[in-house]
Amino acid sequence: MLRLFINLDRAPKRLELIEQRLSHFSCPFERVAAIDGKSLNQSDIDLLKPHLFSLNKIWFPYQLINNEYACFLSHRKCWEKLVESKEDYAVILEDDVEFSPDAEAYLTNSDWIPSHVHIIQLAAPFATPQTLYVKNKSIVIHKNNYANLYEIVAPTAIGAIAYIISRKAATIALEMSSQIAAPVDEFLFSPKSPLRKKFSFFKLSPGIGYQCGITSTISTHPRNGTKPLIARLHPYSIFLKFKLICKRLTHTQKVNFFSQRG
């Protein structure tokens, strides 16, 4: 399994912290230099973003900031490394993840991953639990302690600080993200993402970690939650909303997802 972590060149303190945390593991990790949002100009952004009311964008009709484009491009670099490698899976970390005591068991190799599972969220951005709708049957994982893999129905499982992706899923993700419509966690983990047409996604419970209290290098400002009226009334947007309501009616089980503190 390929093991990667993303770090900005202008964030040496964060590099020092993540390397210190990873030094406790017996398996090596490779640093991937993050794309810096400050290096992107408007012409770069114009090439990356789809038209606001196109089908590629209507599922996430909000404007992105430069750092969100840069973050997505950084994850794409990791997917490219996986596709070019001989590995079947990659674990991808952001440099502000804090690990739980049992984390290493899930990072050493991929022998615990069922063959039909291609995307697994391993950790969340908060130490507090997030409640998600799940498919009714979980997959029990036998490691140091028992854990479960749940197929997520809704809503978006926030955060891309630690996840596993297969080479097959990475290949499709690269094909589907030549233009960037949403932040990378929405693309990977939203029930409305076009990637859901190709792959279900799973979440590990309990998780292997959470986001530590370092100021984000992406954004510290909340997104304006008001959708443009034309986006709310777009037929495809209505279809996605109706589809999500049907899934919630079909799958009523909820799980509180959390990560053990170190």
C-alpha positions in Angstrom: 0.0 0.0 0.0 1.2 3.4 -0.9 1.4 5.8 2.1 1.4 9.5 1.4 1.0 12.7 3.3 0.4 16.2 2.0 2.4 19.2 3.2 2.9 22.8 2.0 6.5 23.9 1.4 5.8 27.0 3.5 4.5 25.0 6.4 7.7 23.5 8.0 6.3 23.5 11.5 3.4 21.3 10.3 5.9 19.0 8.5 7.9 18.7 11.8 4.7 17.7 13.7 3.4 15.2 11.2 6.9 13.6 10.8 7.1 13.3 14.6 3.7 11.5 14.7 4.5 9.2 11.8 7.9 8.3 13.4 6.0 6.1 15.9 4.9 3.8 13.0 7.0 1.0 11.6 5.8 1.7 8.0 7.3 4.6 5.9 5.4 7.5 4.5 6.2 9.7 1.5 5.7 13.5 1.5 3.8 15.0 -1.3 4.4 18.8 -1.8 1.0 20.5 -1.7 -0.1 22.9 -4.4 -0.1 26.4 -2.9 -3.3 28.4 -3.4 -1.1 31.6 -3.4 0.5 30.3 -6.6 -2.8 30.1 -8.5 -3.8 33.1 -10.6 -7.2 33.8 -12.1 -6.4 32.2 -15.5 -5.5 29.0 -13.6 -8.8 29.1 -11.8 -10.8 29.8 -14.9 -9.4 26.6 -16.5 -10.3 24.6 -13.4 -13.9 25.6 -12.7 -16.9 24.4 -14.7 -19.8 26.7 -15.6 -21.9 27.5 -12.6 -25.1 25.9 -13.9 -23.6 22.9 -15.8 -24.4 19.4 -14.7 -20.8 19.1 -13.5 -21.3 21.9 -11.0 -25.0 22.0 -10.1 -24.7 19.4 -7.4 -22.4 21.8 -5.5 -23.4 25.4 -6.6 -21.0 27.3 -4.4 -18.0 29.4 -5.3 -14.6 27.9 -4.2 -11.6 29.9 -3.0 -8.1 29.5 -4.4 -7.0 27.3 -1.5 -9.8 24.8 -2.1 -8.7 24.4 -5.7 -5.1 24.0 -4.5 -6.1 21.4 -1.9 -8.0 19.4 -4.5 -5.0 19.6 -6.9 -2.8 18.3 -4.1 -5.0 15.3 -3.6 -5.0 14.7 -7.4 -1.1 14.6 -7.2 -1.5 11.7 -4.7 -4.0 9.9 -6.9 -1.6 10.2 -9.9 1.2 8.7 -7.8 -1.1 5.7 -7.0 -2.1 5.2 -10.6 1.5 5.3 -11.7 2.6 2.9 -8.9 2.1 -0.9 -8.7 0.1 -0.6 -5.5 -3.6 -1.4 -5.3 -4.4 1.2 -2.6 -3.0 4.4 -1.1 -3.5 5.9 2.3 -3.5 9.7 2.0 -3.1 12.0 5.0 -3.1 15.7 5.5 -0.5 17.1 7.8 -2.8 18.1 10.6 -4.1 14.6 11.5 -3.7 13.4 15.1 -3.7 9.6 15.4 -5.5 7.2 17.8 -3.6 4.4 19.5 -4.7 1.7 17.0 -4.0 3.7 13.9 -1.0 1.8 12.7 -2.9 -1.5 12.3 -4.9 0.1 9.4 -1.9 1.9 7.8 0.6 -0.9 7.4 -1.1 -2.9 4.6 -4.4 -3.3 2.7 -5.1 -7.0 3.6 -8.0 -5.9 5.8 -9.8 -4.1 3.0 -12.7 -6.1 1.3 -12.2 -6.4 -2.4 -15.4 -4.4 -3.3 -14.4 -1.4 -1.1 -12.6 1.3 -3.0 -12.9 4.5 -0.8 -12.6 4.5 3.0 -12.7 7.6 5.2 -10.4 6.8 8.1 -10.7 10.0 10.2 -12.8 13.1 10.7 -11.8 16.8 11.1 -13.3 16.9 14.6 -12.9 15.0 17.8 -16.6 15.3 18.4 -18.8 12.6 16.7 -20.6 13.1 13.4 -23.9 11.3 12.9 -24.5 9.8 9.5 -27.1 7.6 7.8 -25.6 4.2 6.9 -26.6 1.0 5.1 -28.0 -1.4 7.6 -25.2 -4.0 7.6 -21.6 -3.2 8.6 -18.4 -5.1 7.8 -16.5 -6.2 10.9 -12.8 -5.6 10.7 -10.6 -7.8 12.9 -7.5 -5.9 13.9 -6.0 -5.0 17.3 -9.6 -4.1 18.4 -12.8 -4.8 16.5 -13.8 -2.0 14.1 -16.6 -1.7 11.6 -16.8 -0.4 8.0 -20.1 1.3 7.2 -21.4 2.2 3.8 -22.5 5.8 4.1 -25.8 7.1 2.8 -25.9 10.7 3.9 -25.0 13.5 4.6 -21.5 14.4 3.5 -18.8 12.9 5.8 -16.7 16.0 6.3 -13.0 16.0 5.9 -10.2 14.4 3.7 -7.5 14.4 6.4 -7.1 10.6 6.3 -8.6 8.1 3.8 -7.8 5.1 1.6 -8.5 5.0 -2.1 -8.0 2.1 -4.6 -6.1 2.5 -7.8 -9.3 1.9 -9.7 -11.1 4.6 -7.8 -8.2 7.0 -8.2 -8.2 6.5 -12.0 -11.9 7.3 -12.2 -11.5 10.2 -9.8 -8.8 11.8 -12.0 -10.9 11.4 -15.0 -13.9 13.0 -13.3 -12.0 16.0 -11.8 -10.3 17.6 -14.7 -12.6 20.5 -13.8 -13.1 21.0 -10.0 -16.7 21.6 -8.9 -16.4 21.2 -5.1 -13.9 20.8 -2.3 -12.1 17.4 -2.3 -14.0 16.0 0.7 -17.3 16.8 -1.0 -16.1 15.2 -4.2 -15.0 12.0 -2.3 -17.7 11.8 0.3 -20.9 13.6 -0.7 -23.9 11.5 -1.6 -24.5 14.0 -4.4 -21.0 13.7 -5.9 -20.8 12.3 -9.4 -18.2 9.8 -8.0 -21.1 8.1 -6.2 -22.3 6.8 -9.5 -19.1 4.7 -9.8 -18.2 3.9 -6.2 -19.9 3.7 -2.8 -17.8 5.0 0.0 -17.2 3.5 3.5 -16.2 5.0 6.8 -14.2 3.3 9.6 -15.6 3.2 13.1 -14.0 4.0 15.4 -11.7 6.2 13.2 -7.9 6.3 13.4 -7.7 9.9 14.2 -9.0 13.5 14.0 -7.8 16.9 13.0 -5.6 18.5 15.6 -5.9 22.1 16.7 -3.8 23.7 14.0 -5.1 26.7 12.1 -6.3 25.5 8.6 -4.2 26.5 5.6 -7.3 26.3 3.4 -9.9 28.5 5.0 -11.1 29.7 8.4 -14.3 31.3 7.1 -17.6 29.4 6.9 -19.2 29.0 3.5 -22.3 31.1 2.7 -25.1 28.4 2.9 -27.5 30.2 0.5 -27.8 28.4 -2.9 -28.5 30.5 -5.9 -32.2 30.3 -6.7 -31.6 28.9 -10.2 -29.5 26.1 -8.7 -32.2 25.2 -6.3 -34.8 25.0 -9.1 -32.6 23.2 -11.6 -34.2 19.9 -12.6 -31.0 17.9 -11.8 -30.7 19.6 -8.4 -34.3 18.6 -7.6 -33.6 15.1 -8.8 -30.6 14.7 -6.5 -32.6 16.0 -3.6 -35.4 13.6 -4.3 -33.0 10.7 -4.7 -31.3 11.6 -1.3 -34.7 11.7 0.4 -35.6 8.3 -0.9 -32.3 6.9 0.3 -32.9 8.3 3.8 -36.3 6.8 3.9 -34.9 3.4 2.8 -31.9 3.5 5.2 -32.9 4.8 8.5 -30.0 3.5 10.7 -27.8 6.2 12.1 -24.3 5.8 13.6 -22.3 8.3 15.6 -18.8 8.2 14.2 -15.9 9.0 16.4 -12.1 8.5 16.7 -10.3 7.4 19.9 -8.0 10.0 21.3 -4.3 9.2 21.6 
